[in-house]
């Protein structure tokens, strides 16, 4: 079993009734949906609460983090609250700091019950964190929470982001590369056409596959991916589609297309630029298909178009991740 289906929830309770979770992990953001989970937490505070906080100045992010502290009355639990500094493009250093912190608070050898709010993590930070949690820690239960915004800008309104600044090949997700093979770049498209197009231009793979996010997280977003990426899709036809909120759907689609025959012919690179539950599905496929070497790619955009990025707090979903290793 990889990921359980996503279930919409109205409140966040301990994983085990009347017992504290060992860890609660989240990441501060300028998006209002960052507060989706804190507002749903009821009579619950974990043994350790860890916030990843980006170092670059951002008044909106700082304001929302202050709101979270007030909502959860964190000053009452000051000894159980920690922040991990994150510099953009240097998420691995933050994961090392996280691992050291877990050692310092003596949780490294314990069977942990963990809640991870993946809502506003960057893909690069989330990917490195998931590898750390599932490889170096003893996880008994790993619950993931994900909140969608109330609204994204429609494709007619404006871009969500501009270009890419950096391309990352996280070392823990690097498998192999051979000069005797051609390169295949697979992009799971989200709503950021410039990010995808810039990656294709920067990466210069021999072959590019595009996978649509469809259906969307809300019915009214079902066509957003196609509409946001309409120029790109005129140049490269979509290979397939994956639902926004179905990690298992990633494994189903990847199993159909990324075969041993393909990996024998190509160096396979995958960039999940859509909703974060899809990234969890990509990880499940990687873990359960180690005979097919896949290298994961993440990117940093030049700039988010903050006024048009997202508004409000939508539904929150809960699901569990059970890493399947086939070795």
C-alpha positions in Angstrom: 0.0 0.0 0.0 1.3 3.4 -0.9 -1.0 6.3 -0.1 -4.5 6.1 1.3 -7.3 8.0 -0.6 -7.6 11.7 0.3 -10.5 12.4 2.7 -12.0 15.8 3.3 -11.9 16.8 7.0 -13.5 19.6 9.1 -11.1 19.3 12.1 -7.6 18.0 12.8 -7.5 15.6 15.7 -4.6 13.5 17.0 -3.8 10.4 14.9 -4.3 8.3 18.0 -7.3 9.4 20.0 -6.4 11.2 23.2 -2.6 10.8 22.6 -0.2 13.5 21.3 1.4 13.1 17.9 5.1 12.9 18.3 5.7 15.4 15.5 3.7 18.1 13.6 5.6 19.7 10.7 4.5 22.6 8.6 6.0 25.3 6.4 5.3 29.0 6.6 4.0 30.8 3.5 2.5 34.0 2.0 -0.6 31.9 0.9 -3.6 32.3 3.1 -4.3 28.6 2.9 -1.3 28.1 5.2 -3.8 28.8 8.0 -6.2 26.1 6.8 -4.9 23.4 9.1 -4.1 25.6 12.2 -7.7 26.8 12.1 -9.0 23.2 12.1 -6.8 22.0 15.0 -9.0 21.2 18.0 -7.7 20.6 21.5 -4.6 19.2 20.1 -0.9 20.0 20.4 1.9 17.6 19.4 4.9 16.6 21.5 7.0 18.6 19.0 5.8 21.3 16.6 8.3 22.2 13.9 7.9 25.1 11.4 10.1 25.5 8.4 10.6 29.2 7.8 12.1 30.8 4.7 14.7 33.5 5.4 13.9 35.9 2.6 11.8 38.9 3.8 8.1 38.6 3.1 5.7 40.6 5.2 2.6 38.5 4.2 4.3 35.3 5.3 5.5 36.8 8.6 2.0 38.1 9.2 0.4 34.6 8.6 3.0 32.9 10.8 2.1 35.4 13.6 -1.6 34.5 13.0 -0.8 30.8 13.4 1.1 31.4 16.7 -2.0 33.3 18.0 -4.5 30.7 16.7 -2.7 27.8 18.3 -1.7 29.8 21.4 1.9 28.5 20.8 3.3 30.7 23.6 1.8 28.2 26.0 3.9 25.4 24.4 7.1 27.4 23.8 9.3 24.5 24.8 7.6 22.2 22.2 7.8 24.7 19.3 10.8 25.0 17.0 11.6 26.8 13.7 14.0 25.6 11.1 15.5 28.3 8.8 15.3 27.7 5.1 17.2 29.6 2.4 15.8 29.3 -1.1 17.8 26.8 -3.2 19.4 25.3 -0.1 16.7 23.1 1.3 19.1 20.2 1.9 20.9 22.2 4.6 17.5 22.8 6.3 16.8 19.0 6.2 20.2 18.4 7.8 19.3 20.9 10.5 15.9 19.2 11.0 17.6 15.8 11.3 20.0 17.2 13.9 17.1 18.7 15.8 15.3 15.4 15.9 18.5 13.8 17.3 18.9 16.6 19.9 15.3 16.0 21.2 15.9 12.3 21.3 13.3 11.2 18.8 15.7 9.6 16.3 15.3 6.1 17.6 11.6 6.2 18.5 8.7 4.8 16.5 7.2 8.1 15.5 3.6 9.2 14.9 3.9 12.1 12.5 1.5 14.7 11.0 2.9 16.6 8.0 1.0 19.6 6.6 2.3 19.6 3.0 0.1 22.5 1.9 2.7 25.3 1.4 6.0 23.5 1.3 8.1 24.1 -1.8 8.4 20.9 -3.9 12.2 20.8 -3.3 11.9 21.1 0.5 9.0 18.7 0.6 10.8 16.1 -1.5 14.0 16.2 0.6 11.9 16.1 3.8 10.0 13.1 2.6 13.2 11.2 1.8 14.5 12.1 5.3 11.4 11.0 7.1 11.0 7.7 5.2 14.8 6.8 5.1 16.4 8.0 8.3 13.5 8.1 10.9 11.4 5.3 12.3 7.9 6.2 11.3 5.0 4.3 12.7 2.3 6.4 11.1 2.7 9.3 8.7 -0.4 11.4 8.1 -0.3 14.1 5.4 -2.6 17.1 5.4 -3.3 19.3 2.3 -5.4 22.4 2.0 -6.5 23.9 -1.3 -7.1 27.6 -1.7 -10.5 29.0 -2.1 -9.6 30.4 -5.5 -6.7 30.6 -8.0 -6.4 33.3 -10.6 -8.2 32.1 -13.7 -6.1 31.6 -16.9 -7.6 34.8 -18.3 -6.5 36.9 -15.2 -2.7 36.6 -15.1 0.3 34.3 -14.7 0.9 32.6 -11.4 4.7 32.7 -11.7 7.5 33.8 -14.0 10.2 31.5 -15.4 12.7 29.5 -13.3 15.7 30.6 -11.4 17.3 27.3 -10.5 16.9 23.6 -11.4 17.6 21.1 -8.6 18.4 17.4 -8.7 18.0 16.5 -5.0 20.8 14.0 -4.2 18.5 11.6 -2.3 16.4 11.3 -5.5 19.3 10.8 -7.9 19.4 7.3 -9.4 21.6 7.1 -12.5 22.6 8.7 -15.7 24.3 7.2 -18.7 26.0 9.0 -21.6 24.9 6.1 -23.8 21.2 6.9 -23.4 19.1 9.8 -24.5 17.4 12.0 -21.9 13.6 11.9 -21.3 12.0 14.8 -19.3 8.5 14.1 -17.9 6.6 17.1 -16.5 3.4 16.8 -14.6 1.9 20.1 -15.5 0.3 22.4 -13.0 -0.9 26.0 -13.6 2.5 27.5 -14.2 3.2 27.4 -17.9 6.3 29.6 -17.7 7.9 27.2 -15.2 7.3 24.2 -17.5 8.4 26.0 -20.6 11.5 27.4 -19.0 12.5 23.9 -17.6 12.1 22.4 -21.1 14.3 25.1 -22.5 16.9 24.9 -19.7 17.0 21.1 -19.7 17.2 20.4 -23.4 16.2 16.8 -23.2 16.0 14.6 -26.3 12.4 13.8 -25.6 9.7 15.6 -23.5 6.5 14.2 -22.2 3.7 16.4 -20.7 1.1 15.0 -18.3 -1.9 17.1 -17.5 -3.4 17.6 -14.1 -7.0 16.6 -14.7 -9.5 16.6 -13.0 -8.5 19.5 -10.8 -8.8 19.9 -7.0 -12.2 21.6 -7.6 -14.6 20.9 -10.5 -14.3 24.5 -11.7 -10.5 23.9 -12.1 -10.9 20.8 -14.3 -9.8 22.7 -17.4 -7.4 25.1 -15.8 -4.3 23.0 -16.5 -5.0 22.8 -20.2 -6.0 26.5 -20.4 -2.9 27.7 -18.5 -0.6 25.6 -20.7 -2.4 26.0 -24.0 0.6 27.5 -25.9 2.9 24.8 -24.6 0.4 22.0 -25.5 0.3 23.3 -29.1 4.0 22.5 -29.3 4.0 19.2 -27.4 0.9 17.0 -27.1 0.0 15.7 -23.7 0.9 12.1 -23.0 -1.8 11.5 -20.4 -3.5 13.0 -17.4 -3.4 12.5 -13.6 -6.0 13.7 -11.1 -4.9 16.5 -8.8 -5.9 14.7 -5.5 -5.1 11.1 -6.3 -1.5 10.0 -5.4 -2.4 6.4 -6.5 -3.3 7.8 -9.9 0.3 8.7 -10.4 1.5 5.2 -10.0 -1.3 3.9 -12.3 -0.3 6.3 -15.1 3.5 6.0 -14.6 3.2 2.2 -14.6 1.6 2.4 -18.0 4.2 4.7 -19.5 7.5 4.4 -17.6 8.4 0.8 -18.2 11.7 -1.1 -18.0 12.0 -0.8 -21.8 11.7 3.0 -21.5 14.3 3.2 -18.8 16.7 1.0 -20.8 16.5 3.5 -23.6 16.3 6.8 -21.7 17.7 8.5 -18.7 14.3 9.4 -17.1 13.8 12.7 -15.3 10.5 13.6 -13.7 9.4 17.1 -12.6 6.1 17.2 -10.6 5.0 20.8 -11.0 1.3 20.2 -10.2 -0.4 19.8 -6.8 1.7 18.3 -4.0 -0.4 15.1 -3.5 0.9 14.2 -7.0 4.5 14.5 -5.7 3.6 12.0 -3.0 2.4 9.7 -5.7 5.6 10.1 -7.7 7.6 9.1 -4.5 5.5 6.0 -4.1 6.2 5.0 -7.7 10.0 5.6 -7.2 10.0 3.6 -3.9 8.1 0.7 -5.3 9.8 0.5 -8.7 13.5 0.7 -7.8 14.3 -1.5 -10.9 13.3 1.6 -13.0 15.8 4.3 -12.2 14.1 7.8 -12.1 15.7 11.1 -11.3 13.4 13.7 -9.8 13.8 17.4 -10.6 12.5 20.5 -8.8 12.7 24.2 -9.7 12.7 27.6 -8.2 10.7 30.3 -10.0 12.1 33.7 -10.6 9.1 35.3 -9.0 5.6 34.3 -7.8 2.9 36.7 -9.0 1.6 37.1 -5.4 -1.4 39.3 -6.1 -2.8 36.7 -8.5 -1.4 33.5 -7.0 -4.2 32.2 -4.7 -6.9 33.6 -2.4 -8.5 32.3 0.8 -8.8 28.9 2.4 -10.5 25.9 0.8 -11.1 22.4 1.9 -8.5 20.4 3.9 -7.8 16.8 3.1 -6.1 14.0 5.1 -4.3 10.9 3.9 -1.7 8.5 5.0 1.6 7.5 3.3 3.0 4.0 3.6 6.3 3.8 1.7 6.5 0.6 -0.3 10.1 -0.6 -0.9 10.4 -3.3 -3.6 14.0 -4.2 -2.6 
